[in-house]
Amino acid sequence: MIPLIEREVVENKKWVSSEEVIDVFAAAQSMPGAIAINSSTFIGYKIYGKKGAIVATIGVILPSFFIIALIAMFFSKVQDAPVVKAVFSGIRPAIASLISIAAIKVSKTSIVDKAGLIIAILSVLLVAFFDVQAIFVILGGAAVGLAIYYLFPERAANILSNGGNEN
C-alpha cells in the first residue's frame, strides 16, 4: 500500500510533497493500526479537515473490508488446493519486493546525513537481530532527533532547511 499511496498523493494528486508523505508514514507507523488507514486519515485531514479524514479513512477501509469478507467466505474451502498454494507462493515475493521498493524510496528522502545513516543501520539491527519493538526504535529515533536539534542547532537547521545536503 505504501508505494501506491505515495504515488497517488505525491505524483498524481500532488496533495503532499515526498518529504511530507515520509513524515506522514513515520507518524502513521508509530500509531496503532494499519499504516494505510493512519496515513490516509492524516492526508485526508490535511486536505479537507475532519470531513476529509473521515472520507479518506472510509475510502481505505471499505474496499479491503469487502474483499476480505469475500475471501473469508470462500478461502477456508480452497486454502489447501494446490492452485491456491501456488498463487500465494507467487504473491509473497511480489509483496516483499513492493515493501523493499517503499523502503528504498523512504530511505532516499529520510537518510540525508551520517547521523541518519547511523540511525537507520542501528534501527535495522535492533529490530532484526535483537527483537526490539518498533515503537521503541521510533521513540529512540525521535529522541536522537531532539538531541541533535537542541545540542547541535546549526546542524539541525541545515538538515531541516535543505535535507542535509552540504552546499
Stockholm file with secondary structure:
# STOCKHOLM 1.0

chainA/1-167         MIPLIEREVVENKKWVSSEEVIDVFAAAQSMPGAIAINSSTFIGYKIYGKKGAIVATIGVILPSFFIIALIAMFFSKVQDAPVVKAVFSGIRPAIASLISIAAIKVSKTSIVDKAGLIIAILSVLLVAFFDVQAIFVILGGAAVGLAIYYLFPERAANILSNGGNEN
#=GR chainA/1-167 SS CHHHHHIIIIIISCSSCHHHHHHHHHHHHHSSSCHHHHHHHHHHHHHHHHHHHHHHHHHHHHHHHHHHHHHHHHHHHHTTSHHHHHHHHHHHHHHHHHHHHHHHHHHHHHCCSHHHHHHHHHHHHHHHHHCCCHHHHHHHHHHHHHHHHHHCHHHHHHHHHHTTCCC
#=GC SS_cons         CHHHHHIIIIIISCSSCHHHHHHHHHHHHHSSSCHHHHHHHHHHHHHHHHHHHHHHHHHHHHHHHHHHHHHHHHHHHHTTSHHHHHHHHHHHHHHHHHHHHHHHHHHHHHCCSHHHHHHHHHHHHHHHHHCCCHHHHHHHHHHHHHHHHHHCHHHHHHHHHHTTCCC
//
